[in-house]
Amino acid sequence: MVKTVSLAVVMLLLAVATVRAEDIGYDPKADPFAALASAELRAHAEDKRVLLIAGGDWCIWCHYLYAFLESNDDVDGALHDVFVVAKVYVGDENRNEEFFAKLPKADGAPHFWVLSGTGELLKSQPTVVLEDGKKSYNKDAFMKFVEEWRQREH
């Protein structure tokens, strides 16, 4: 019985470590100014918008967002048709205060800011309105968000 419980605890700890170790695209050591500048250049060249996402590997809803996009190729494809995505870490390892001071305050993570290809802020978007109320995102709401930006003139 003790070996079974010990094995279960070890397996649970390994599972948690695996989820936390999964690279979901937020690097606390990355330069957010350089990442945004690169995204803006690419967006301008490709006639797209920039979707700036604040989050981190500590953020369960960031993991849910990653999993949602990984399991919905149509949503992920539509998102990347309209946006160049730039992820910026925010958390205990690096608050990136200087970078985020230039943007409207986010109430949580993940948080979206939509920018033009020239860096003009177009919208600050909490992601809670895109959630399904469980542990994922609502496909219809997410597609509506993407299509709203596809339809807007550049």
MDAnalysis code that builds the backbone (N, CA, C; Angstrom):
import MDAnalysis as mda
import numpy as np

u = mda.Universe.empty(462, n_residues=154, atom_resindex=np.repeat(np.arange(154), 3), trajectory=True)
u.add_TopologyAttr("name", ["N", "CA", "C"] * 154)
u.add_TopologyAttr("resid", np.arange(1, 155))
u.add_TopologyAttr("resname", ["MET", "VAL", "LYS", "THR", "VAL", "SER", "LEU", "ALA", "VAL", "VAL", "MET", "LEU", "LEU", "LEU", "ALA", "VAL", "ALA", "THR", "VAL", "ARG", "ALA", "GLU", "ASP", "ILE", "GLY", "TYR", "ASP", "PRO", "LYS", "ALA", "ASP", "PRO", "PHE", "ALA", "ALA", "LEU", "ALA", "SER", "ALA", "GLU", "LEU", "ARG", "ALA", "HIS", "ALA", "GLU", "ASP", "LYS", "ARG", "VAL", "LEU", "LEU", "ILE", "ALA", "GLY", "GLY", "ASP", "TRP", "CYS", "ILE", "TRP", "CYS", "HIS", "TYR", "LEU", "TYR", "ALA", "PHE", "LEU", "GLU", "SER", "ASN", "ASP", "ASP", "VAL", "ASP", "GLY", "ALA", "LEU", "HIS", "ASP", "VAL", "PHE", "VAL", "VAL", "ALA", "LYS", "VAL", "TYR", "VAL", "GLY", "ASP", "GLU", "ASN", "ARG", "ASN", "GLU", "GLU", "PHE", "PHE", "ALA", "LYS", "LEU", "PRO", "LYS", "ALA", "ASP", "GLY", "ALA", "PRO", "HIS", "PHE", "TRP", "VAL", "LEU", "SER", "GLY", "THR", "GLY", "GLU", "LEU", "LEU", "LYS", "SER", "GLN", "PRO", "THR", "VAL", "VAL", "LEU", "GLU", "ASP", "GLY", "LYS", "LYS", "SER", "TYR", "ASN", "LYS", "ASP", "ALA", "PHE", "MET", "LYS", "PHE", "VAL", "GLU", "GLU", "TRP", "ARG", "GLN", "ARG", "GLU", "HIS"])
u.atoms.positions = np.array([
    [0.823, -1.191, 0.000],
    [0.000, 0.000, 0.000],
    [0.871, 1.260, 0.000],
    [1.904, 1.297, 0.845],
    [2.780, 2.456, 0.920],
    [3.514, 2.655, -0.410],
    [3.984, 1.538, -1.026],
    [4.662, 1.645, -2.317],
    [3.719, 2.174, -3.382],
    [2.463, 1.751, -3.356],
    [1.480, 2.205, -4.332],
    [1.227, 3.703, -4.190],
    [1.055, 4.158, -2.953],
    [0.833, 5.581, -2.694],
    [2.073, 6.384, -3.086],
    [3.254, 5.888, -2.729],
    [4.501, 6.580, -3.073],
    [4.664, 6.673, -4.586],
    [4.368, 5.607, -5.281],
    [4.467, 5.611, -6.733],
    [3.473, 6.601, -7.333],
    [2.272, 6.638, -6.793],
    [1.258, 7.576, -7.274],
    [1.706, 9.024, -7.063],
    [2.301, 9.312, -5.928],
    [2.788, 10.661, -5.640],
    [3.907, 11.037, -6.605],
    [4.836, 10.121, -6.837],
    [5.938, 10.371, -7.770],
    [5.394, 10.623, -9.173],
    [4.431, 9.821, -9.603],
    [3.841, 9.991, -10.931],
    [3.140, 11.344, -11.045],
    [2.430, 11.740, -10.005],
    [1.749, 13.035, -10.003],
    [2.758, 14.172, -10.087],
    [3.829, 14.095, -9.325],
    [4.864, 15.133, -9.366],
    [5.523, 15.213, -10.740],
    [5.759, 14.075, -11.355],
    [6.325, 14.059, -12.705],
    [5.365, 14.680, -13.712],
    [4.089, 14.398, -13.575],
    [3.088, 14.968, -14.474],
    [3.032, 16.481, -14.339],
    [3.056, 16.992, -13.120],
    [3.043, 18.432, -12.884],
    [4.310, 19.064, -13.456],
    [5.453, 18.438, -13.238],
    [6.720, 18.952, -13.763],
    [6.701, 18.977, -15.285],
    [6.102, 17.973, -15.904],
    [6.020, 17.918, -17.357],
    [5.163, 19.055, -17.886],
    [4.017, 19.314, -17.255],
    [3.156, 20.409, -17.696],
    [3.875, 21.741, -17.556],
    [4.544, 21.956, -16.439],
    [5.244, 23.213, -16.232],
    [6.437, 23.351, -17.179],
    [7.062, 22.250, -17.552],
    [8.240, 22.293, -18.411],
    [7.870, 22.474, -19.881],
    [6.610, 22.248, -20.226],
    [6.178, 22.385, -21.609],
    [6.440, 23.811, -22.087],
    [7.091, 23.940, -23.220],
    [7.391, 25.258, -23.761],
    [6.161, 25.766, -24.503],
    [5.524, 26.765, -23.922],
    [4.341, 27.331, -24.554],
    [4.620, 28.713, -25.144],
    [5.908, 29.075, -25.233],
    [6.294, 30.264, -25.971],
    [6.576, 31.528, -25.193],
    [6.621, 31.453, -23.881],
    [6.907, 32.633, -23.067],
    [8.288, 32.479, -22.447],
    [9.209, 33.355, -22.827],
    [10.583, 33.269, -22.340],
    [10.872, 34.456, -21.425],
    [11.078, 34.205, -20.130],
    [11.329, 35.317, -19.213],
    [12.616, 36.085, -19.512],
    [13.520, 35.490, -20.297],
    [14.792, 36.140, -20.611],
    [14.768, 36.885, -21.947],
    [13.716, 36.714, -22.710],
    [13.639, 37.345, -24.030],
    [13.441, 38.855, -23.911],
    [13.912, 39.562, -24.899],
    [13.751, 41.017, -24.965],
    [12.394, 41.322, -25.598],
    [11.426, 41.816, -24.820],
    [10.091, 42.054, -25.371],
    [10.071, 43.170, -26.414],
    [10.958, 44.146, -26.280],
    [11.011, 45.232, -27.255],
    [11.458, 44.698, -28.617],
    [12.457, 43.823, -28.620],
    [12.929, 43.229, -29.864],
    [11.867, 42.305, -30.464],
    [11.185, 41.537, -29.625],
    [10.134, 40.626, -30.109],
    [9.009, 41.408, -30.761],
    [8.606, 42.500, -30.134],
    [7.527, 43.313, -30.700],
    [7.979, 43.990, -31.989],
    [9.186, 44.524, -32.009],
    [9.696, 45.177, -33.224],
    [9.735, 44.190, -34.387],
    [10.180, 42.991, -34.130],
    [10.220, 41.956, -35.164],
    [8.813, 41.612, -35.647],
    [7.881, 41.474, -34.718],
    [6.493, 41.159, -35.073],
    [5.873, 42.286, -35.894],
    [6.158, 43.517, -35.521],
    [5.618, 44.661, -36.262],
    [6.162, 44.710, -37.690],
    [7.454, 44.467, -37.849],
    [8.049, 44.453, -39.194],
    [7.405, 43.381, -40.065],
    [7.266, 42.202, -39.495],
    [6.658, 41.101, -40.247],
    [5.187, 41.397, -40.559],
    [4.453, 41.906, -39.581],
    [3.038, 42.217, -39.792],
    [2.877, 43.277, -40.883],
    [3.716, 44.291, -40.843],
    [3.647, 45.347, -41.854],
    [3.929, 44.771, -43.249],
    [4.934, 43.937, -43.349],
    [5.301, 43.336, -44.636],
    [4.233, 42.378, -45.154],
    [3.543, 41.686, -44.256],
    [2.547, 40.685, -44.643],
    [1.114, 41.216, -44.597],
    [0.952, 42.508, -44.342],
    [-0.362, 43.144, -44.245],
    [-1.243, 42.444, -43.203],
    [-0.669, 42.287, -42.019],
    [-1.369, 41.663, -40.900],
    [-1.353, 42.593, -39.704],
    [-2.003, 42.162, -38.672],
    [-1.965, 42.840, -37.381],
    [-0.988, 42.083, -36.478],
    [-0.650, 42.690, -35.355],
    [0.148, 42.020, -34.338],
    [-0.794, 41.661, -33.198],
    [-0.705, 40.427, -32.747],
    [-1.406, 40.014, -31.540],
    [-0.341, 39.790, -30.480],
    [-0.267, 40.712, -29.555],
    [0.680, 40.638, -28.453],
    [-0.014, 39.930, -27.299],
    [0.606, 38.872, -26.798],
    [0.004, 38.094, -25.715],
    [0.945, 38.093, -24.520],
    [0.419, 38.534, -23.377],
    [1.170, 38.494, -22.123],
    [0.795, 37.232, -21.370],
    [1.797, 36.540, -20.844],
    [1.530, 35.325, -20.084],
    [2.817, 34.693, -19.614],
    [2.711, 33.422, -19.254],
    [3.889, 32.693, -18.803],
    [3.571, 31.239, -18.547],
    [4.623, 30.456, -18.342],
    [4.433, 29.030, -18.105],
    [3.762, 28.750, -16.762],
    [3.734, 29.711, -15.878],
    [3.081, 29.596, -14.573],
    [1.555, 29.719, -14.692],
    [1.080, 30.233, -15.807],
    [-0.322, 30.611, -16.012],
    [-1.113, 29.444, -16.597],
    [-2.045, 28.900, -15.822],
    [-2.813, 27.741, -16.292],
    [-3.648, 28.090, -17.523],
    [-4.210, 29.302, -17.578],
    [-5.001, 29.676, -18.749],
    [-4.122, 29.884, -19.984],
    [-2.847, 30.174, -19.794],
    [-1.911, 30.217, -20.927],
    [-1.699, 28.811, -21.474],
    [-1.619, 27.833, -20.575],
    [-1.525, 26.428, -21.008],
    [-2.804, 25.999, -21.721],
    [-3.956, 26.405, -21.183],
    [-5.231, 26.073, -21.835],
    [-5.301, 26.687, -23.227],
    [-4.832, 27.940, -23.366],
    [-4.824, 28.600, -24.666],
    [-3.923, 27.846, -25.640],
    [-2.753, 27.477, -25.188],
    [-1.813, 26.721, -26.021],
    [-2.447, 25.404, -26.480],
    [-3.040, 24.672, -25.539],
    [-3.669, 23.387, -25.860],
    [-4.855, 23.571, -26.813],
    [-5.635, 24.618, -26.601],
    [-6.783, 24.904, -27.464],
    [-6.328, 25.132, -28.902],
    [-5.315, 25.954, -29.085],
    [-4.829, 26.238, -30.435],
    [-4.153, 25.027, -31.058],
    [-3.470, 24.241, -30.250],
    [-2.833, 23.014, -30.749],
    [-3.873, 22.001, -31.236],
    [-5.024, 21.966, -30.597],
    [-6.043, 20.967, -30.946],
    [-7.092, 21.503, -31.914],
    [-6.988, 22.757, -32.311],
    [-7.927, 23.363, -33.270],
    [-7.140, 24.026, -34.386],
    [-6.690, 23.223, -35.324],
    [-5.865, 23.737, -36.422],
    [-6.551, 24.843, -37.203],
    [-7.876, 24.744, -37.359],
    [-8.603, 25.764, -38.115],
    [-8.548, 27.121, -37.408],
    [-8.681, 27.117, -36.097],
    [-8.611, 28.368, -35.330],
    [-7.185, 28.909, -35.362],
    [-6.216, 28.037, -35.137],
    [-4.811, 28.450, -35.145],
    [-4.432, 28.999, -36.527],
    [-4.873, 28.337, -37.581],
    [-4.587, 28.806, -38.935],
    [-5.204, 30.165, -39.211],
    [-6.464, 30.334, -38.815],
    [-7.139, 31.619, -39.011],
    [-6.443, 32.721, -38.216],
    [-6.052, 32.400, -36.994],
    [-5.355, 33.364, -36.144],
    [-4.073, 33.845, -36.820],
    [-3.305, 32.898, -37.360],
    [-2.037, 33.264, -37.997],
    [-2.217, 33.851, -39.395],
    [-3.388, 33.690, -39.997],
    [-3.686, 34.378, -41.257],
    [-3.869, 35.875, -41.036],
    [-4.377, 36.225, -39.865],
    [-4.717, 37.609, -39.566],
    [-3.634, 38.305, -38.740],
    [-2.973, 37.551, -37.872],
    [-2.031, 38.136, -36.920],
    [-0.641, 37.523, -37.017],
    [0.338, 38.339, -36.677],
    [1.656, 37.854, -36.299],
    [1.620, 37.855, -34.775],
    [1.833, 36.705, -34.191],
    [1.711, 36.559, -32.741],
    [3.068, 36.778, -32.075],
    [3.061, 37.604, -31.051],
    [4.258, 37.844, -30.230],
    [3.869, 37.606, -28.777],
    [4.557, 36.680, -28.136],
    [4.289, 36.381, -26.730],
    [5.359, 37.039, -25.861],
    [4.897, 37.672, -24.790],
    [5.808, 38.333, -23.861],
    [5.536, 37.802, -22.463],
    [6.590, 37.363, -21.837],
    [6.494, 36.813, -20.484],
    [6.170, 37.914, -19.482],
    [5.280, 37.575, -18.561],
    [5.036, 38.414, -17.390],
    [4.837, 37.461, -16.219],
    [5.575, 37.686, -15.159],
    [5.478, 36.802, -14.001],
    [6.600, 37.087, -13.025],
    [6.733, 36.224, -12.046],
    [7.722, 36.435, -10.993],
    [9.155, 36.472, -11.513],
    [9.452, 35.713, -12.573],
    [10.823, 35.697, -13.094],
    [11.191, 37.000, -13.800],
    [10.193, 37.656, -14.373],
    [10.435, 38.913, -15.075],
    [9.087, 39.591, -15.311],
    [8.880, 40.682, -14.661],
    [7.609, 41.407, -14.808],
    [7.579, 42.257, -16.086],
    [8.731, 42.470, -16.704],
    [8.831, 43.303, -17.906],
    [8.072, 44.618, -17.725],
    [8.267, 45.246, -16.571],
    [7.514, 46.443, -16.194],
    [7.685, 47.593, -17.183],
    [8.907, 47.818, -17.634],
    [9.148, 48.919, -18.571],
    [8.370, 48.703, -19.867],
    [8.343, 47.467, -20.341],
    [7.625, 47.148, -21.571],
    [6.118, 47.324, -21.392],
    [5.558, 46.716, -20.362],
    [4.112, 46.746, -20.166],
    [3.600, 48.114, -19.717],
    [4.476, 48.984, -19.225],
    [4.063, 50.324, -18.808],
    [3.537, 51.139, -19.980],
    [3.911, 50.773, -21.188],
    [3.497, 51.501, -22.391],
    [2.148, 51.026, -22.929],
    [1.555, 50.023, -22.286],
    [0.293, 49.434, -22.749],
    [-0.796, 49.601, -21.701],
    [-2.061, 49.554, -22.128],
    [-3.132, 49.549, -21.127],
    [-2.949, 48.361, -20.183],
    [-3.270, 48.583, -18.930],
    [-3.086, 47.558, -17.900],
    [-3.929, 46.314, -18.199],
    [-3.307, 45.173, -17.993],
    [-4.008, 43.893, -18.118],
    [-4.461, 43.455, -16.732],
    [-5.664, 42.914, -16.654],
    [-6.178, 42.437, -15.372],
    [-5.767, 41.012, -15.065],
    [-5.166, 40.329, -16.001],
    [-4.754, 38.948, -15.789],
    [-3.989, 38.441, -16.984],
    [-3.720, 37.159, -16.962],
    [-3.001, 36.528, -18.067],
    [-3.732, 35.247, -18.441],
    [-3.724, 34.920, -19.706],
    [-3.156, 35.706, -20.799],
    [-3.997, 36.947, -21.066],
    [-3.376, 37.893, -21.715],
    [-4.065, 39.114, -22.126],
    [-3.598, 39.439, -23.532],
    [-4.513, 39.930, -24.366],
    [-4.212, 40.280, -25.751],
    [-4.198, 41.799, -25.923],
    [-3.251, 42.256, -26.731],
    [-3.293, 43.610, -27.275],
    [-3.175, 43.439, -28.777],
    [-4.034, 44.102, -29.516],
    [-3.984, 44.087, -30.973],
    [-3.332, 45.387, -31.407],
    [-2.302, 45.246, -32.245],
    [-1.579, 46.406, -32.752],
    [-1.531, 46.344, -34.271],
    [-1.383, 47.505, -34.872],
    [-1.179, 47.562, -36.313],
    [0.253, 47.127, -36.627],
    [0.529, 46.969, -37.899],
    [1.877, 46.622, -38.314],
    [2.883, 47.728, -38.073],
    [2.390, 48.918, -37.736],
    [3.278, 50.036, -37.414],
    [3.325, 50.310, -35.912],
    [2.693, 49.443, -35.125],
    [2.780, 49.553, -33.675],
    [1.670, 50.333, -33.002],
    [0.692, 50.800, -33.774],
    [-0.422, 51.539, -33.182],
    [-1.316, 50.580, -32.402],
    [-1.593, 50.922, -31.163],
    [-2.479, 50.100, -30.342],
    [-3.906, 50.238, -30.857],
    [-4.516, 49.110, -31.187],
    [-5.878, 49.110, -31.696],
    [-6.893, 48.631, -30.661],
    [-6.462, 47.714, -29.804],
    [-7.390, 47.199, -28.792],
    [-6.632, 46.453, -27.702],
    [-7.126, 46.601, -26.483],
    [-6.681, 45.795, -25.351],
    [-7.815, 44.817, -25.077],
    [-7.518, 43.510, -25.100],
    [-8.557, 42.479, -25.085],
    [-8.311, 41.454, -23.988],
    [-9.136, 41.454, -22.928],
    [-9.036, 40.352, -21.969],
    [-9.491, 39.054, -22.641],
    [-8.893, 37.957, -22.263],
    [-9.245, 36.682, -22.901],
    [-10.407, 35.968, -22.225],
    [-10.846, 36.467, -21.087],
    [-11.938, 35.803, -20.369],
    [-13.191, 35.713, -21.244],
    [-13.396, 36.676, -22.134],
    [-14.569, 36.653, -23.009],
    [-14.461, 35.578, -24.086],
    [-13.283, 34.990, -24.226],
    [-13.073, 33.923, -25.210],
    [-13.078, 32.539, -24.573],
    [-13.173, 32.494, -23.249],
    [-13.139, 31.221, -22.526],
    [-14.479, 30.500, -22.626],
    [-14.437, 29.198, -22.396],
    [-15.660, 28.393, -22.458],
    [-16.312, 28.180, -21.095],
    [-15.738, 28.766, -20.044],
    [-16.291, 28.608, -18.705],
    [-15.813, 27.356, -18.007],
    [-15.004, 26.574, -18.692],
    [-14.470, 25.340, -18.115],
    [-12.958, 25.466, -18.064],
    [-12.279, 24.676, -18.867],
    [-10.817, 24.715, -18.893],
    [-10.306, 24.853, -20.319],
    [-10.996, 25.678, -21.105],
    [-10.574, 25.864, -22.482],
    [-11.181, 27.158, -23.008],
    [-11.172, 27.279, -24.308],
    [-11.688, 28.460, -24.977],
    [-12.852, 28.060, -25.863],
    [-13.728, 29.010, -26.115],
    [-14.904, 28.793, -26.942],
    [-14.517, 29.025, -28.400],
    [-14.664, 27.994, -29.197],
    [-14.233, 28.059, -30.593],
    [-14.976, 29.152, -31.364],
    [-16.277, 29.247, -31.172],
    [-17.061, 30.267, -31.884],
    [-16.627, 31.675, -31.486],
    [-16.439, 31.904, -30.201],
    [-16.020, 33.224, -29.727],
    [-14.629, 33.578, -30.256],
    [-13.748, 32.593, -30.272],
    [-12.393, 32.836, -30.754],
    [-12.400, 33.155, -32.246],
    [-13.174, 32.385, -33.013],
    [-13.255, 32.640, -34.454],
    [-13.892, 34.003, -34.730],
    [-14.874, 34.380, -33.931],
    [-15.502, 35.695, -34.091],
    [-14.473, 36.800, -33.850],
    [-13.639, 36.631, -32.819],
    [-12.572, 37.593, -32.536],
    [-11.636, 37.713, -33.743],
    [-11.196, 36.580, -34.275],
    [-10.276, 36.588, -35.425],
    [-10.940, 37.230, -36.642],
    [-12.175, 36.828, -36.922],
    [-12.871, 37.337, -38.107],
    [-13.153, 38.834, -37.993],
    [-13.401, 39.311, -36.780],
    [-13.595, 40.753, -36.575],
    [-12.381, 41.519, -37.077],
    [-11.181, 40.997, -36.804],
    [-9.966, 41.680, -37.224],
    [-9.647, 41.412, -38.695],
    [-10.085, 40.311, -39.224],
    [-9.874, 40.031, -40.647],
    [-10.679, 41.039, -41.484],
    [-11.871, 41.383, -41.012],
    [-12.773, 42.258, -41.765],
    [-12.400, 43.730, -41.709],
    [-11.641, 44.120, -40.710],
    [-11.285, 45.536, -40.557],
    [-10.260, 45.940, -41.612],
    [-10.405, 47.141, -42.091],
    [-9.417, 47.670, -43.045],
    [-8.109, 47.950, -42.315],
    [-7.031, 47.827, -43.049],
    [-5.698, 48.078, -42.448],
    [-5.338, 49.523, -42.565],
])
